[in-house]
Amino acid sequence: MYLVLLETSGNQSFIFSTNKLRENLGASELIYRTGTRSLLRSVQASCGVTLWASDARTMRQNLLHQTSIEDQTSTIKVEVILATSGKALLLVEDRATAQDIIRRTTLSTLKQAPGVDLCGVYEQLSQAQSESLGDLIHSKIGSLIYEHLSHVRARRPGPQSRFQRLPVTDECVTSGLPARYLKSRVPEPSSNPNRSQRQSAVSRVKEGARLNAADRINQLIQDRGWRFAKNIDELQKSANRENQDQDKDWVAIVHADGNGLGQVFLEFDQYVQKIDGEAKPKDYFSQLRAFSIWLDECTEAAFLNALETTFGDWARQEQEAHAKQQRDASQGKAQGEFRVVLPLVPLILGGDDLTVMCSGHFALPFTAAFLRAFEKQTGQAVGADSPYNQVKPLVKEALGSDRLSACAGVAIVKPHFPFSIAYDLAEKLITSAKATKKKVISAQNFDKPYPCSAIDFHILYDSSNVDLEAIRDRLKQDGDLLYNKPYVVTHLEDLESNVLPDSYAWAKQHHWSHLEKRVVALLKPAKDGNGRLLANNQAHTLRQSLFTGRDASNAQLSLIWHRYNREPEDKAALRPLLQTVAQASTSTNDQNGIDSLFEPAWLPKKQSPNPPSAKDSHPSGSTQLTGFLDAIEAVGFMPEAESSAARSAETSTASHEQTLSAS
């Protein structure tokens, strides 16, 4: 028996190598097809086993209910363990079948998706390895096949060598690769129409796959009467439809990724053996397949849940308004199908990965909703008769929790900002968010992080500097931090009972709910309904004072804050901007308990087998931080806070009018 591995490399570079959204969409679709359609059609041609289906749910069921290659009553010659975007793992009966499947898949990819870097290898399993999971683990066959893949990939030329420039060839206007075609029409104006028509083979197939990508991803929401935006212009038009006067001229790149799952897959065989000491290799392979498909389904369900949470009410209002308009205009005549265009374009959705472009106005609430939904979906109980009944014990063994977690980076930029640079920024932001795992440590296992979801974001007002490290360095003042990112999304009730005291204190200080409360406080309307309770010029003055140091900021705050201390209602409304500061300052005798925009920073120390109790936990040294600047940055990008402020404004105006009438 042979183990076959096919895997693409350089996926991010292939997808985001140009700034054309249509090519990004098509490239993602080509990567998806490589590990699914191309592979499964090759399996069908080589072995006569039909597993491919254009509907993703049907394909998953086909994979889950395969006939085992070890079934003595069957003549089956192949069993597909994984078939996902850009990756496939199979068991085959003989060397010839392994070679034939690799040859067919790589050849079809070379023809249909030039530029995709796909490589396939195989390793023989001995009789002992086929019958004993312990022997399979001991032989490190999983590591060996990946080492083999690395060696084969290193020995052959990369995909760039496929596109020679001799004889001298003009280059493609979008990819920079040698041009091969002249486009029959130019969809965008250009100062040089002859040059703009030149197109490389890679760009050609990416554009061609875009429509397939749109059809496949729109299947997820077609029963709701929705569809995703086709391009940035349609995305902006959809986002601005609700209020044409509101500035929503921002787009966001949201990149989310699961925490710790790479290590889970690498050590998956060991977790299977720990749970069942008598497990066989076939159990390992079937559970690996079930885990992979379960993860796909959880991510997809979390994505749909986030769409409903973020856009559901708005989309239904659009549908009702359109239906009324059509009834009034047509006087009962039948009309064509109408679908609400969501201001979002999915680029990657599979495994534990999610990458979307969406309206900047909705990016932060959508991302928070996705992370919460991902935790909820992966934490749901699995029935004993479910094909996923072994998944939850594996998750518990690997991560010390009944659920998974994920982190996300959100880069919010202007619409025509280079897409590839925005994606790079989102990647750096997710790296920052993933640093959470070093701070949130399990109370049951001091060597393991506890699954904790977090967001880091940046709104790029200054496009001259997109280096995150440099940006954050500028937000340090005399040892203090002028930011509170990343923000923890996981519910505090979950963390309080499962993580160390220092970890909980850090997570509480950095919790998403505090950012939401601060934004609501900044948007709180004045009693007469004219402007905000904390006037824009005062908020701006406080913002500027942060860059002059903590003492100067506190002095500036004292000049303003006394105006609000007179009214208990005003004081309570603005208290979220300061609420933890006075308590923390009093406990450390710093600032003598005065109100401040700063608070002592919690920096969890390296944990020991004897963790501190809650009463022993304390903030670190003299370093302080503020979330005020984060809140000012997020104003305008948190619709729920805006809605809350609008409702408050209506209530305040009505109350003010009643007071005037009474007087």
N, C-alpha and C positions, 0 to 999 in steps of 0.2 A: 504494500500500500504506500501511496505517496501523498505528501502534504504539498499543496500548490499555493503560492502567494503571488498575487499581482497587486501592484501599488503604484500610484502616481506620485510624483514629487514636484516641488515648485508650484503648488496649486495657487497660493496667494499671489505669487508673481504673475502667473498666467491669467488669473482673473482680473487683477487690478493693475495690469501693466499699461492701460490706457485710461484716459479721462472720459471715455464715451460710455454712458450708462448702458446703452444697448449692447455694446461689446462685453461689458462686465456681466450682464445677465446671460448672454449667450455662452460665455466662457464657463460660468458656473454650471450651466446645463450640460456642457460637454464633459466636464469632470464627473458630473452625476451619471451620465450615460455610460462612461467608461467602466465604472464598477458595477453597473446594473445591466442596462440593455445590451451593450456589446459583449459583456461577459456571459450573460445568461443565454444570449442567442448563440454564442460559441459553444456553450454547454449543450444546447439543443442540437446544433449541427453535428457535434462530435459524438454525443452519447444518446440523443433522442429523448432527453428529459426536458419537458416544457415547464419552465418556472417564470419566465418573463411575462409581465402584464403592465400595460401603460398606467393602470390605476395602482398607486403605491400600496394601498391597503390590501388589494388582491395579491400583489407580488409578495408582501410580507407573509400573508397566510400560506401562499405556495411554499415559501421557504421554511416556515414553521412546521408544515405537515409533509415534509419530504419522506420518502422511504430511505431508511438507513442503508448505507453501503455494506453494513455488516449483517443485514437481513439475509439469512440463508435461503429463504424462499424466493428471493428476488435476484434478477440478473443485472441489477443496477450497477453502473461503473463509476458513478460520481455522486458526491454529496456536497452541496454548497453550504459552507459554515457561515461565511459572511459575504454579503453582496451589497455594498453600500457605496456612497459617493467616493470614487477614487480608490477604492480598496476592495479586494476579494480574497477569500481564503477557502480552499476546497480540499476535500479528500478524494483521490482517484485510485482506481484499482491498479493501474500499471503505468510505466514510464511513457509509453507511446501516447496514452490518453493525456497525460500531463503536458507533454510537448505539444500535442495537437491543440489543446485548449489555449495554451499560452500563445502559440503561433497565430491562431485565428483571432484572438482578442487584440493582440498587439498590432496585427496587420489591419484589422478594421479600424482601430483607433488612429493608426498612421494615415489612413485614407480619409476618414471622416472627421478627424480632429487634429490636423497638423498643428504642432506646437505643444500638444500634451505630452508630457514625459512619463510614459508608462513602461514598467519593467516587470518581468515575471520570472520566478525561480521555483524549483521544487526540491524536496528532500525526501529520501526514502525512510519509511518507518520500519524498523525491524519487527519481528514477530512479538518480541517482549514488549516493545514500545506500543504496539497495537493493542496489547491485552492488559497492560498494567499502567495505571496513571503514574504510579511511583517511578517506574522505569522511564516513562515519558518525561517526567519532571527532571529526573536525575540526568538524563541525556541532554537536557537543555535544548531540545529540538526546536522550541520556539525561538530561542535566542540565535540558534545556528542558522535558521532560515532567514532571519533578518540580517545577520552578518553576511550571508551569501548574497542577499539582495544588494547590500551596500557594495560588496566587491564587484558584482556584475555591473552595477550602475556606474561605478568609478572607472571601469575598463572601457566603457563605450562612449562615443561622443555625445554631447548634450544636444537637446533639440535645436539650439541655435545653429548648429552645423548643418542642419537640413536646408537652410536658406542661404545659399551662396550668393555673393555679390560680384562674382566674375563669370561672364563679362560684366562690365559696369552696368548696374541696374538702378533706376530711380527708386526712391523709397516710398513706402506707404505713408499717407499723411497722418494716420492715427497711431500706428504701431511702430513706425520707423524701420520695419522689416522690408526686404526687397518687394517691390510692387509686382503683382502678377496679373491683375485684372484692371480694367477701366470700368468704373461704375456707370451704368446707363443714365443715372440721374444723380444730382447732388442735393441731398435733403437740407443742407445748410449753406448759407451764402459764404463765399470765400473771395478773397482778393485775387486769388490765382485759380480760376476754375479748372484749368487744365491739370494743375498739380493735385487739386482736391479730388479728382476722379480716380487717382491711382490708389489701388488697394492690394494689400498682401493676402496670401492664401489664408493666413491665420485670422485676419480681421473679417474676411469673407465668411468663413464658417462660423465665427462667433456671431455675426449679424444674423446669419441664417438660422442659428439655434435659438435666437431670442424669442421668436414666436412660440416655439415648442416649450420654452421655459415658462412663458406667460400662461400658456394653456394648462400646463401641469400644475403650477402653483395656484392658479385661479380655481382649480377644481376643489380646493379646500374650502372655499367660501361661496361657491356658486349657489348653494341652497339658501343662502341668506340674502341673495339679491345684491351682493357686493362684488367688486373686482378691485384689483390693485392698479395703481397709476402706471402708465406705460413709460413715462419719461419725467424729467424734472419739471418741465412746463406744466404738465397735467397734475403733477404732485402739488405744485404751488397753487394752481388754480383751485384744486380741491380744498386745500388748507385755508385759502382766503375766502372761500364761498360764504362761510358763516358770517364774517364781518370784514367787508372790503376796506374799512378804514383802519383796521388794526394791522400793525406791522408784523407780518409773519414771514418776512423775506429771509428765512433761514432754513437750511437743510441740515440733517444730522446723519452721521454714520454711527450706527449702533452695532457693536461687536460683543457678543456674549459667548462664554465658553464655560463648560463644566469644570468643577474643581476636583483635582486628584484622580480623574478617570484614566489618564495615561498610565499611571502606576497600577491602577486596578486591572487594566487589560494586560499589562506586562506580567503581573503576578496572579492572573486569573486561575491558572491551573493549581496553584498552591492554596488558594482560597477554597476551591472545590474540594480538594483533599482534606483540608481542615474540617470542613463541614461534614464530609462523608469519607471516612477512612477507607471504605471499600469501593469508592467510585472508580469507574473504568474510563479509559480515554474517550469512549463514545459519550459518556456522561459529561465530560469536560467540553467536548465539541458541541453537544446539543445545548448545554447551558450557556456557552459563549454565544451561540446563535440567538438564543432566547433573550439574553441580556442586551445584545446589540439591537435587536428589533424592539424590545421594550423601551430602550433608551430613545430610539427614533420616535416611537409613539408618544412617549412622555413629552419630548421636546415639541413635537407637532401640536399636541393638545395644549401645552403651555402657551405656545404661540397664538393659537386660536382663542384661548382664554384671555390673553393680553389684548388681542384685537377687540374682543367683546367689551372688556373693561374700559378700554381707552376710547373706542369709536362707536360702540353699540348704540347708545342713546342718540348721539349726533347723526348716525347713519339712518336710524329709523325716522328721525325728524325730517331728514332729506327725502326719504321715500314717501312719507305722508304728504309733504309739501309738493312733491312732483306729481303724486297721484291726484291731488286736489287741482293742481294747475292743468293737468291733462283732462280731467273731467270738465272743468270750466271751458277749456279751449275746444274740446272735441265734441261736447254735447252728446256723450254716450258712444262715440265711435271707438272702435278698437285701436289701440296704439301698439307700437313696437316695444320690445323688452327694454326695461330701464334698469341699470345697475348703478348703485352709488359707488363713486370712485374714492377709495381710501387713499389718503395722502401718505402712502408707504409703498416701497418696492422691496420685496424680499430678494436677497442676492444669494445667501447660503442658508439652508434649513435642513439639517440632518445630523444624526449622532447627537453630540452635546453642543453643536455649534449653531449660532444664529448670527447672521449679518444682514442688516437691512439699511436702506436709505429711507428716511422719512422726513416729514415736516419737522423743523426744529421745535416748533411750538408744542408738539406732542411727544417728543423724543424721551424726555425724562419720565413722565408718568407711564409711557408704554414700557420702558425698560424696567422700571420698578415692578410693574404689573407682571411682566414676563418672569422675572426672577422669583417673585412670590408664587406664581403659578407653577413654575418648574419645581420648586420645593414641595408644593402641595401635590402635584401629580406623581412625583417620584415617592412621596410618602404614603400614598394610598395603599390600603391593604390589598393583597392578591389572594384570590380564592384557591382552595386546595386543588380544584380541577382545572385551574388555569395553566396554560403552557409556560407561564412566568412564575410558577409557584416556588421555584428555587432562587428567584432573583433577590427577594428581600433578605433572606439569610446571608447571601453573598455580600450585599451592600452593608449589612450590619457587621459582618466579619471584616470587611475591607476598611470601612470608614468610621465604625463605631456609632452609627446612627441608622435609623430606618429610612432615611431619605438622602437625596443628593443635594448639592448646592451648586451655584454658578456665580461668576462675576462678569461684569460688563464695563466696557469703556464707551463713552458717548462723546464724540467730537461734533460740535455744532458750528457750522461755517456758513458763509454766504454761498448762494447757489452755484456760482461759476468758479468757486475755489477749486483748484486741482483735486480731483477725487482721490487719486492715489496717495497724495500727501495727507489728506484728511483721514484716510484709512490707516496710514502709518501712525498718526496721532492717536486714533482710537485703539490701536494695538498697544501703544505705550500706556495709555490710560487703563487698559485692562490688566496690564502687568502691574501697575500701581495698585489696582483694586485687589489683585490676587495676593498682594503682600499681607492682606488680612489674615491669611492662614498662619502666618508667623506670630500673630498677636492673639488669636482666639483659639485657646488650647483646651482640649477635652479634660474634664475633671476626673474622668475614669481612666484615661491613659495620657500621662503627661508628655509622652513622646509624639502624640498625634494631634493635629489640628482638628477642631470640631467643624463639621460642615457649616459654613457661614457665607451667605451671599452678600455681595457688596457692589457698589457703583462708584466709578470715578468719572467725572465729566469736565469738559472745558469748553467755554464759548469763545471762539476765536475772533475777538474784535481787532486785534493787531496781527495781520497776516505776515508781517515782516519777520516774525520769530515763531516757529512752530515746534521748537525743541522743548519737550515737556520739562526736562530737568532744568533748563535755563529759565523757563516760565516760573517754576516753583521756587527756584533760587531767588528770583526777584520778589517773591512773596514771603521773604524772611527778613525780620527787622529786629536787630539787637538780640538774636537768639530766640525770638518769638516767631510763631507761625501765623501768617495772615490767612490761613485756610484750614479747613477741618476735614478735607477729603482724605481718603475715600469714605463713603457712607455705607453703613451696614443696613441691609434690608430685612434680614432674618428677624422674626418676631423676638422681642426681648424676653418674653415668657419662656420660650424654648431655650434661649441661651442661659438664663438665670439658673436653671436647674442642671445644666449640662456642661458648663465651662468653669474654669478657675475664676476666683473673685477678681483678680487683676484684669483678666480677659473680659469679664462681664462689664467692669467699669469702663474699659476702653471702648467696647462695643456700644455701651449706653451713651457715652459722650459723642460717638460718631454715628448715631442712629439717624436714619432717613427721616423719621418723624420729627426730629428737631429742626431739620432743614425746612420741612413743610410748615411747621409752626412759625418759624422766622419769616418765611415768605408771606404767610397770611398776616402776620403782624405788620410787615412793611406795606402791605396793600390795604390795611385797615382804613376805611374812609373816615373823614372828619364828620362830626355830628351833623353839620349843616349840609352834608353831601357834596361840598365843594372841595375837591382835592382829597389828599390823604391825611390821616391823623398825624403821622410823621411826614412832614412836608418833604417833597423831593429835594429841595435845596438843603434841608437839614440832614437828610440821609446822605447826600453828596458830601457835605461838610464832615460828617462822621467818617465816611469812607476815606476821605483824604487824610484825616487825622491818624488813621491806622498806620500810614507810612511815615509818620513822624515819631513813632515810638509809643509804647504802652502808657507812659506817664502823660504825654501830651494828649493822647486819645482820651484818657480818663478825665483830664481837665476839660477837654472840649465837651465830653458827654455831660459833665456836671453843669455846664452852662445851659444845656438844653433840657436835661432831664427834670429839673425842678419845675418846669412848666407843666409836666404831666403828673407829677407827684400830688398835685392839688386835687385831681379828680381820680377817685379809686377805679372808675371804669376805664379811663384812659391808661392808667398805670398798669392795670391787669391786661389790657389789650396789647401793650408793648412789652410786657414782661418776658415773653419767649426770647426776645433778643438778649436778655440778660439773666434769665432765670437761674442758671446753674452757677453764675459767676459769684454772686454775693455769698452763697452758701460755701462754695469752695474757698473763696478768699477769706472768709471768717475762720474756717477750720485751719487754715495755714497761717493766720495772722498777717496775711499779705494785703496791702492796701487798706488795712483796718476795716474790712468788710464793706468798703464803698462799692457802689455799682460800677460795673466795667463791662466793656465789650469783650474782654479777654477772660479766660479761665485757665487754671493750671492744667497742663496736658497730662493725660494718662499714657504712660509708655510702659507696657507690661515687661517685667524683667524676665530673664531666663528662668524657666521653672525648674523646680527640684522635686524629688519624690515626696517632700513634705511641703505642700503648697501653703501659702499664707491664708489665714482666715479672712473673712470680709472685714473684720475690725482692724486687721493689720494692713489692709490695702490702702495705698495713698498715692496721690499724683507724684509725678517725677519732678525733682529738683525745682529749678527756677523757670523752666520752659513753659510758656503759656501760648495759647492759641485762641483764635476767634472764628466763629462761623458767620459773622456779620457780612463779610465780603462775599462768601459763597451765596448767601441769601440774596444780596443785591444782584449778583450775577444771574441767579435763577429766576428772578422776577420777570415775568413775560414768557416763561417756559414751563410753567406749572398751571395748566388750565383749571385744575380743581381749586387751587388757591385763589385764582381769579374769580371763579364762580362763587366761592365762599365770601370773598370781598364784595362782590356785586350784591349778594343777598343781604349782607350786612349793611351795605349802603342804602338799600331800599328800606330796611328796618330803621336805620338811623334817620333817614329823611322823613319817614312817616312820624317817628317819635318827635323830631324837631318841629314839624308842622303842628303836631298836637300841642306841644308846649307853647308855641307862638299863639295858637288859637285860644288856649286857656288864659294866656296873659292878656 
